[in-house]
Amino acid sequence: MHMNNISGKDLLAIGYQQGKMLGLALEVLEKHYQGAEHEAVLTLMKDLLERPEAFLDHEILEDLATKMIEDAKEIENTIFLNNTSREFAVYGSEYIAAGAVAQMQTAMKLPVTVAGALMPDAHQGYGLPIGGVLAAKNAVIPYGVGVDIGCRMALSIFDITEENFLLNRDTYKRELIAHTRFGAGHGYHGKDRTDHAILDRNEFNLTQFIKALKDKAYSQLGTSGGGNHFVEWGIIEFAEDDQPLNIPKGKYLALLSHSGSRGMGATIAGYYTRLAKELCKLPREAANLAYLDMNSEAGQEYWLAMNLAGDYASACHEVIHDKLAKAIGGTLLAKVENHHNFAWKETWNGEEVIVHRKGATPAGKGVMGIIPGSMTAPGFLVRGKGEETAINSASHGAGRQMSRTAAMQHITRQEMQAMLQANGVTLIGAGLDEAPMAYKDINVVMEAQKDLVDIVAKFSPKMVRMADDGSKED
């Protein structure tokens, strides 16, 4: 009788694959079949591999057979990517790191992908890169929208002169501090809370999960998140008359804010991303691109929750701008608002698609938007050109050239202060992770997308408020 221990090579030879199941099989053999006849055990293991259901009552191999059946079902339910990536437009490719391009290439292999584009401020994120635009057929990707659902820019332009601002900086600083609140978990309580029609929306009764978020939403209404979120005073300059906005050439005081749907949006994003991953089994490299079918209950639920979070984000900006407008007086000449981190139903090449803009600005023909730089670099009021190869999109800012960790390791507080002073900017709060040097040159980014947007006016930050510690959203 030929007695010998069976090796992994032996199991591979009869059809086992490298991986978890091979290791489990070897563990069982070592524990229960030491010294057994070699050929008989190999025959048994081959039979197990080919017909695991026949071993569900086997005294020793039952557990292994069960795991084999479960593993086979998981593989069977896996949604495979296309072998090749669809082509996609890249703007400012020389400024975009390879990691972001690789993420976009993976997204372009999804079976639901119709088209894609990468904006010049793009950098690596989770699932879809930040600065990535993806059009999908009848599917929505929670991580293609992002964690901060409906994050947006809002700009209010007043009939107040630059001179008035410069002469009354202390007043503007006092009001900015008094009427803004920042950072993860921060909110208002009791009589300080603001009522708003958004809180009466039926979608808050959509599910028990959404309903449970209403109190947090009420508390954080009119507040801003951490990280790169801000509220700032600045001077906006129109080099020529702008007829659509009815604003004559000149310089005006403006209020610019950037924030999203706070804790409510983050919680919705987390919940539906987990659900998508359970329902949509993608290969490991694409796991964060798990999508929900728009015809499914989960897909419809997420769509309604996403839109609620987006409208809530808009309400937060409305509260902040209304408070500060009332505090400073003056007449509001115009208000422009746009959001990113969202998904829209749009028509592309004659078919309805779901367009995800994760850190990208809608730039359809004639559509207004705001593209900020950094706390010392200018931002731009723009009008979209409706470029189809960009899926009617543009960048949502300058984009990071340093990770938060790298910025904190390589930029000193003194360097940051020197740059603020050189640009005449007063900063309230913010960590080194948001230092201007951590961002790409906004002028280079704008040049890379001159085919996507026209510049209407230039906004120069003068007084910036951010979260005290640079904290991220809760």
C-alpha positions as CSV (number, residue, x, y, z in Angstrom):
1,M,0.0,0.0,0.0
2,H,1.5,3.4,-1.0
3,M,1.2,5.7,2.0
4,N,2.1,9.4,1.6
5,N,0.9,12.9,2.7
6,I,-0.9,14.7,-0.1
7,S,0.5,18.1,-1.1
8,G,-1.0,21.2,-2.6
9,K,0.7,20.3,-5.9
10,D,-1.3,16.9,-5.9
11,L,-4.6,18.8,-5.4
12,L,-3.8,21.3,-8.1
13,A,-3.1,18.4,-10.5
14,I,-6.6,17.0,-10.0
15,G,-8.4,20.3,-10.6
16,Y,-8.2,22.4,-7.4
17,Q,-7.4,26.1,-7.8
18,Q,-5.0,28.3,-5.9
19,G,-6.8,30.1,-3.1
20,K,-8.9,29.7,0.0
21,M,-10.5,26.4,-0.9
22,L,-7.1,24.7,-1.5
23,G,-5.9,25.8,1.9
24,L,-9.0,24.5,3.6
25,A,-8.7,21.1,1.8
26,L,-5.1,20.7,2.9
27,E,-6.1,21.5,6.5
28,V,-8.8,18.7,6.4
29,L,-6.3,16.2,4.9
30,E,-3.7,17.0,7.5
31,K,-6.1,16.6,10.3
32,H,-8.1,13.5,9.2
33,Y,-6.2,11.6,6.5
34,Q,-2.6,11.4,7.7
35,G,-1.2,8.0,6.6
36,A,-4.2,7.1,4.5
37,E,-3.7,5.4,1.1
38,H,-2.5,8.1,-1.3
39,E,-4.5,7.2,-4.5
40,A,-7.7,6.5,-2.5
41,V,-7.6,9.9,-0.9
42,L,-6.9,11.6,-4.2
43,T,-9.9,9.9,-5.7
44,L,-12.0,11.0,-2.8
45,M,-10.9,14.6,-3.1
46,K,-11.4,14.6,-6.8
47,D,-15.0,13.3,-6.3
48,L,-15.6,16.0,-3.7
49,L,-14.5,18.7,-6.1
50,E,-16.7,17.4,-8.9
51,R,-19.8,16.6,-6.7
52,P,-19.7,18.5,-3.4
53,E,-23.5,18.1,-3.0
54,A,-22.9,14.3,-2.5
55,F,-20.8,14.9,0.6
56,L,-23.2,17.1,2.6
57,D,-23.8,14.2,5.0
58,H,-20.2,13.1,5.1
59,E,-18.8,12.8,8.6
60,I,-15.5,14.5,7.8
61,L,-16.0,16.4,4.5
62,E,-19.5,18.0,5.2
63,D,-18.1,21.4,6.1
64,L,-15.7,21.5,3.2
65,A,-18.4,20.5,0.8
66,T,-20.7,23.2,2.1
67,K,-18.0,25.9,1.7
68,M,-17.4,24.6,-1.9
69,I,-21.0,25.0,-2.8
70,E,-21.2,28.5,-1.2
71,D,-18.0,29.5,-3.0
72,A,-19.4,28.2,-6.3
73,K,-22.6,30.2,-5.8
74,E,-20.6,33.4,-5.0
75,I,-18.5,32.9,-8.2
76,E,-21.7,32.2,-10.2
77,N,-23.3,35.5,-8.9
78,T,-20.2,37.6,-9.6
79,I,-20.7,40.3,-12.3
80,F,-17.7,40.2,-14.5
81,L,-16.1,43.2,-16.0
82,N,-15.6,43.6,-19.7
83,N,-12.2,42.5,-20.9
84,T,-11.3,45.9,-22.3
85,S,-11.9,49.4,-21.0
86,R,-14.1,51.7,-23.1
87,E,-12.3,54.8,-24.3
88,F,-12.8,58.0,-22.3
89,A,-11.8,61.6,-22.7
90,V,-9.0,63.0,-20.4
91,Y,-8.5,66.7,-19.9
92,G,-5.1,67.9,-18.5
93,S,-3.7,64.3,-18.6
94,E,-0.2,65.6,-17.7
95,Y,-1.5,66.8,-14.3
96,I,-3.3,63.6,-13.4
97,A,-1.7,60.8,-11.4
98,A,-1.6,57.3,-12.8
99,G,-3.8,56.0,-9.9
100,A,-6.8,58.1,-10.9
101,V,-6.5,57.0,-14.6
102,A,-6.3,53.4,-13.5
103,Q,-9.5,53.8,-11.4
104,M,-11.2,55.3,-14.4
105,Q,-10.1,52.5,-16.6
106,T,-11.7,50.0,-14.2
107,A,-14.9,52.0,-14.1
108,M,-15.0,51.9,-17.9
109,K,-15.1,48.1,-17.9
110,L,-18.4,47.9,-16.0
111,P,-21.1,46.2,-18.0
112,V,-23.4,49.2,-17.4
113,T,-20.9,51.9,-18.5
114,V,-21.9,53.9,-21.5
115,A,-19.3,56.7,-21.4
116,G,-16.8,58.5,-19.2
117,A,-14.5,61.4,-18.8
118,L,-11.7,62.6,-16.5
119,M,-11.5,66.2,-15.5
120,P,-8.1,68.1,-15.0
121,D,-8.4,68.3,-11.2
122,A,-8.8,64.5,-11.0
123,H,-7.1,62.5,-8.3
124,Q,-7.5,59.0,-6.7
125,G,-10.6,58.3,-4.6
126,Y,-12.7,55.3,-3.7
127,G,-14.3,53.6,-6.6
128,L,-14.7,56.4,-9.1
129,P,-11.8,58.9,-9.0
130,I,-12.5,62.4,-7.8
131,G,-12.9,64.3,-11.0
132,G,-14.4,61.3,-12.7
133,V,-17.6,61.5,-14.8
134,L,-19.4,58.2,-15.6
135,A,-22.5,57.7,-17.6
136,A,-24.3,54.3,-16.8
137,K,-27.3,52.6,-18.3
138,N,-30.1,52.2,-15.9
139,A,-27.8,51.9,-12.8
140,V,-26.6,54.2,-10.0
141,I,-23.3,53.7,-8.2
142,P,-23.4,55.0,-4.6
143,Y,-19.6,55.4,-4.5
144,G,-19.8,57.0,-8.0
145,V,-21.7,59.8,-6.3
146,G,-19.5,59.8,-3.2
147,V,-19.8,60.1,0.5
148,D,-20.7,63.8,0.7
149,I,-23.8,63.5,-1.4
150,G,-24.8,66.8,-3.2
151,C,-21.7,68.7,-2.1
152,R,-21.9,72.1,-3.8
153,M,-20.8,75.6,-4.4
154,A,-23.0,78.6,-3.7
155,L,-22.1,82.2,-4.6
156,S,-23.9,85.4,-3.6
157,I,-22.9,88.7,-5.3
158,F,-23.8,91.9,-3.5
159,D,-23.9,95.6,-4.5
160,I,-21.2,96.3,-1.9
161,T,-17.8,97.7,-3.0
162,E,-14.4,96.3,-2.4
163,E,-13.6,99.5,-0.5
164,N,-16.4,98.9,1.9
165,F,-15.2,95.4,2.7
166,L,-11.6,96.6,3.2
167,L,-12.7,99.4,5.5
168,N,-14.9,97.1,7.6
169,R,-12.9,93.8,7.7
170,D,-13.5,93.4,11.4
171,T,-17.3,93.6,11.0
172,Y,-17.3,91.1,8.2
173,K,-15.0,88.8,10.2
174,R,-17.3,89.0,13.2
175,E,-20.4,88.2,11.2
176,L,-18.7,85.3,9.4
177,I,-17.8,83.7,12.7
178,A,-21.2,84.4,14.2
179,H,-23.2,82.8,11.4
180,T,-21.2,79.8,10.5
181,R,-20.4,76.5,12.2
182,F,-17.9,73.9,11.0
183,G,-16.6,70.4,11.5
184,A,-17.6,66.8,11.9
185,G,-20.6,66.4,14.3
186,H,-21.1,70.1,14.9
187,G,-24.6,71.4,14.8
188,Y,-27.2,73.7,16.4
189,H,-29.5,72.9,19.3
190,G,-32.7,74.2,20.8
191,K,-33.7,77.7,19.8
192,D,-30.6,78.1,17.6
193,R,-31.9,75.6,15.1
194,T,-33.3,76.9,11.8
195,D,-36.6,75.7,10.4
196,H,-36.8,75.0,6.7
197,A,-39.2,73.4,4.2
198,I,-36.7,70.7,3.5
199,L,-37.5,69.1,6.9
200,D,-41.1,68.6,5.8
201,R,-40.2,66.5,2.8
202,N,-42.1,63.2,2.4
203,E,-38.9,61.4,1.7
204,F,-37.9,61.6,5.4
205,N,-40.7,58.9,5.8
206,L,-39.3,56.7,3.0
207,T,-37.9,54.1,5.4
208,Q,-37.2,53.8,9.1
209,F,-33.5,54.3,8.3
210,I,-34.1,57.7,6.6
211,K,-36.6,58.7,9.2
212,A,-34.0,58.2,11.9
213,L,-31.7,60.7,10.2
214,K,-34.1,63.6,10.4
215,D,-33.0,64.9,13.9
216,K,-29.4,65.0,12.8
217,A,-30.4,66.8,9.7
218,Y,-32.3,69.4,11.7
219,S,-29.4,69.9,14.0
220,Q,-26.8,70.3,11.2
221,L,-28.9,72.5,9.0
222,G,-27.0,75.6,8.1
223,T,-23.6,74.2,9.1
224,S,-20.6,73.2,7.1
225,G,-18.4,70.1,7.2
226,G,-14.7,69.7,7.8
227,G,-11.9,69.0,5.3
228,N,-12.0,71.4,2.3
229,H,-15.4,72.9,3.1
230,F,-15.4,76.7,3.6
231,V,-17.4,79.9,3.8
232,E,-15.5,82.9,2.6
233,W,-15.8,86.6,1.7
234,G,-14.1,87.7,-1.5
235,I,-14.1,90.1,-4.4
236,I,-15.6,89.1,-7.7
237,E,-14.5,90.9,-10.8
238,F,-16.5,91.1,-14.1
239,A,-14.2,92.2,-16.8
240,E,-17.2,93.0,-19.0
241,D,-21.0,93.3,-18.6
242,D,-22.7,90.0,-18.1
243,Q,-26.2,90.2,-19.6
244,P,-27.6,86.8,-18.4
245,L,-26.8,87.8,-14.8
246,N,-27.6,91.5,-15.5
247,I,-24.4,92.6,-13.7
248,P,-22.3,95.5,-15.1
249,K,-18.5,95.4,-15.4
250,G,-16.8,96.0,-12.1
251,K,-15.8,94.6,-8.7
252,Y,-18.3,93.4,-6.1
253,L,-18.3,91.8,-2.7
254,A,-19.3,88.1,-2.8
255,L,-19.9,85.3,-0.4
256,L,-18.8,81.8,-1.5
257,S,-19.5,78.6,0.3
258,H,-18.6,74.9,-0.3
259,S,-20.1,72.1,1.7
260,G,-22.5,69.2,1.4
261,S,-25.1,67.1,3.1
262,R,-23.3,66.6,6.3
263,G,-23.8,63.6,8.5
264,M,-27.1,62.7,6.9
265,G,-25.5,62.3,3.4
266,A,-22.5,60.4,4.7
267,T,-24.8,57.9,6.5
268,I,-27.0,57.4,3.4
269,A,-23.8,56.9,1.3
270,G,-22.4,54.3,3.7
271,Y,-25.7,52.4,4.0
272,Y,-26.4,52.1,0.3
273,T,-22.8,51.4,-0.6
274,R,-22.9,48.4,1.7
275,L,-26.3,47.3,0.2
276,A,-24.9,47.7,-3.4
277,K,-21.9,45.5,-2.5
278,E,-24.2,42.8,-1.2
279,L,-26.5,42.9,-4.3
280,C,-23.8,43.5,-6.9
281,K,-20.8,41.2,-6.6
282,L,-18.0,42.7,-8.6
283,P,-14.4,41.5,-8.8
284,R,-12.2,42.9,-6.0
285,E,-10.6,45.7,-8.0
286,A,-14.1,47.1,-8.9
287,A,-15.9,46.3,-5.6
288,N,-16.3,50.0,-4.7
289,L,-18.1,50.5,-8.0
290,A,-21.0,48.2,-7.0
291,Y,-24.2,49.6,-8.5
292,L,-28.0,49.4,-7.9
293,D,-30.4,48.7,-10.8
294,M,-32.7,51.6,-11.2
295,N,-35.6,49.2,-11.7
296,S,-35.0,47.7,-8.2
297,E,-36.5,48.7,-4.9
298,A,-33.0,49.4,-3.6
299,G,-32.1,51.5,-6.6
300,Q,-35.3,53.6,-6.3
301,E,-34.8,54.0,-2.5
302,Y,-31.2,55.3,-3.0
303,W,-32.3,57.6,-5.8
304,L,-34.9,59.3,-3.6
305,A,-32.5,59.4,-0.6
306,M,-29.7,60.9,-2.8
307,N,-32.0,63.6,-4.1
308,L,-33.2,64.4,-0.6
309,A,-29.6,64.7,0.6
310,G,-28.8,66.9,-2.4
311,D,-31.7,69.3,-1.7
312,Y,-30.7,69.3,2.0
313,A,-27.2,70.4,1.1
314,S,-28.7,73.2,-0.9
315,A,-30.8,74.2,2.1
316,C,-27.7,74.4,4.3
317,H,-26.1,76.9,1.9
318,E,-29.4,78.8,1.7
319,V,-29.5,79.2,5.5
320,I,-25.9,80.3,5.7
321,H,-26.2,82.9,2.8
322,D,-29.5,84.2,4.2
323,K,-28.0,84.8,7.6
324,L,-25.0,86.6,6.4
325,A,-26.9,88.6,3.8
326,K,-29.2,89.9,6.6
327,A,-26.2,90.6,8.8
328,I,-24.3,92.8,6.3
329,G,-27.2,94.5,4.5
330,G,-26.7,95.3,0.9
331,T,-28.7,94.2,-2.1
332,L,-28.2,90.7,-3.6
333,L,-27.4,91.1,-7.3
334,A,-27.2,87.5,-8.2
335,K,-26.8,84.0,-6.8
336,V,-25.3,81.0,-8.6
337,E,-25.2,77.5,-7.2
338,N,-24.0,74.2,-8.6
339,H,-23.4,70.7,-7.1
340,H,-21.0,67.8,-7.7
341,N,-21.0,64.4,-6.0
342,F,-24.3,63.5,-7.5
343,A,-26.0,61.6,-10.2
344,W,-28.4,63.0,-12.9
345,K,-30.7,61.5,-15.4
346,E,-29.5,62.9,-18.7
347,T,-29.7,62.2,-22.4
348,W,-26.4,61.2,-24.0
349,N,-26.1,60.1,-27.6
350,G,-29.9,59.9,-27.8
351,E,-30.4,57.6,-24.8
352,E,-31.3,58.2,-21.2
353,V,-28.3,57.5,-18.9
354,I,-27.4,58.1,-15.3
355,V,-24.5,60.6,-15.2
356,H,-22.3,60.4,-12.1
357,R,-20.2,63.4,-11.4
358,K,-17.9,62.7,-8.5
359,G,-16.1,66.0,-7.9
360,A,-17.1,67.4,-11.3
361,T,-19.2,70.4,-12.2
362,P,-22.2,70.2,-14.6
363,A,-21.2,72.3,-17.7
364,G,-24.1,71.9,-20.2
365,K,-24.4,74.7,-22.7
366,G,-25.2,77.9,-20.8
367,V,-25.1,76.3,-17.4
368,M,-23.5,78.4,-14.7
369,G,-21.1,77.1,-12.2
370,I,-18.3,78.0,-9.8
371,I,-14.8,76.5,-9.9
372,P,-12.8,77.5,-6.8
373,G,-9.0,77.5,-6.5
374,S,-7.6,77.4,-3.0
375,M,-7.8,79.7,0.0
376,T,-5.3,82.0,-1.7
377,A,-5.9,81.2,-5.4
378,P,-8.7,82.7,-7.4
379,G,-11.9,80.9,-8.2
380,F,-14.0,81.3,-11.4
381,L,-17.6,81.9,-12.2
382,V,-18.1,79.9,-15.5
383,R,-20.6,79.2,-18.1
384,G,-20.7,75.7,-19.6
385,K,-20.1,75.1,-23.3
386,G,-21.9,71.7,-23.5
387,E,-18.9,69.6,-24.6
388,E,-20.3,66.1,-25.3
389,T,-16.9,64.3,-25.0
390,A,-16.7,65.7,-21.4
391,I,-20.3,64.5,-20.8
392,N,-21.2,68.2,-20.3
393,S,-18.8,68.5,-17.3
394,A,-15.9,70.4,-16.0
395,S,-13.6,70.3,-12.9
396,H,-15.0,71.1,-9.5
397,G,-11.9,72.9,-8.3
398,A,-8.1,72.9,-8.6
399,G,-7.7,69.4,-7.3
400,R,-5.2,68.1,-4.8
401,Q,-1.6,67.5,-5.8
402,M,-0.6,66.4,-2.3
403,S,-2.5,64.0,-0.1
404,R,-3.7,65.3,3.3
405,T,-1.0,63.2,5.0
406,A,1.7,64.5,2.7
407,A,0.6,68.1,3.1
408,M,0.8,67.8,6.9
409,Q,4.2,66.2,6.7
410,H,5.8,68.6,4.3
411,I,4.1,72.0,4.8
412,T,4.9,74.1,7.8
413,R,2.5,76.5,9.6
414,Q,5.0,79.3,8.8
415,E,5.0,78.6,5.1
416,M,1.2,78.6,5.1
417,Q,1.0,81.9,7.0
418,A,3.5,83.5,4.6
419,M,1.4,82.6,1.6
420,L,-1.8,83.9,3.3
421,Q,-0.1,87.2,4.1
422,A,1.3,87.6,0.6
423,N,-2.2,87.2,-0.8
424,G,-3.9,89.4,1.7
425,V,-6.1,86.6,3.0
426,T,-7.5,86.3,6.6
427,L,-7.9,82.6,7.6
428,I,-10.1,81.4,10.4
429,G,-9.5,77.7,11.2
430,A,-8.2,75.1,8.7
431,G,-5.4,72.5,9.1
432,L,-2.2,72.2,7.2
433,D,-3.9,69.6,5.0
434,E,-5.8,72.4,3.4
435,A,-2.7,74.6,2.8
436,P,-2.7,76.3,-0.7
437,M,0.4,74.4,-1.7
438,A,-1.5,71.1,-1.4
439,Y,-3.5,72.1,-4.5
440,K,-2.8,72.2,-8.2
441,D,-2.4,75.6,-10.0
442,I,-6.0,76.6,-10.7
443,N,-4.8,78.6,-13.8
444,V,-3.3,75.5,-15.3
445,V,-6.5,73.5,-14.6
446,M,-8.6,76.2,-16.2
447,E,-6.4,76.3,-19.3
448,A,-6.8,72.5,-19.6
449,Q,-10.6,72.9,-19.8
450,K,-11.0,76.0,-21.9
451,D,-13.0,73.8,-24.4
452,L,-15.5,73.0,-21.6
453,V,-16.3,76.4,-20.0
454,D,-16.1,80.1,-20.6
455,I,-14.9,82.3,-17.7
456,V,-17.5,84.9,-16.7
457,A,-15.8,86.4,-13.7
458,K,-12.9,85.9,-11.3
459,F,-13.3,85.5,-7.6
460,S,-10.4,86.4,-5.2
461,P,-10.8,85.1,-1.6
462,K,-10.2,87.6,1.1
463,M,-11.5,86.1,4.4
464,V,-11.8,82.3,4.7
465,R,-13.4,80.2,7.4
466,M,-12.9,76.4,7.6
467,A,-13.1,73.7,10.3
468,D,-10.6,74.5,13.1
469,D,-8.8,71.2,12.8
470,G,-9.2,70.3,9.2
471,S,-11.5,67.5,10.3
472,K,-13.4,65.4,7.8
473,E,-17.2,64.9,7.7
474,D,-18.7,62.5,10.3
